[in-house]
Amino acid sequence: MNKAQFNFANLSQSDLEQISMLEKSLSQKKGEEVILVAYQDKQKH
């Protein structure tokens, strides 16, 4: 993955809430903090 090829994804508040819930769920399951990052391909947007 080349960082220059990606931007942070533009997500709705609803999308961000879903990601937050998934982060919490995965963190509880793994017993350590999980942080998810959403990117979009610059060339496709």
Steps between C-alpha positions, in 0.01 A plus 500: 500500500650828388384784732518755218231302320236527777296767682296460816148392405223760526248322723158595632427528871316167478805335340725640776266366768508153342880506490510611864274211603718255306814641665343448844386148415840397364681662792289303748551176308879546474551649846693794356416825323417470128490809279361480146600744227296551180675597178383548142706460185586843351490362146144372531355819656 
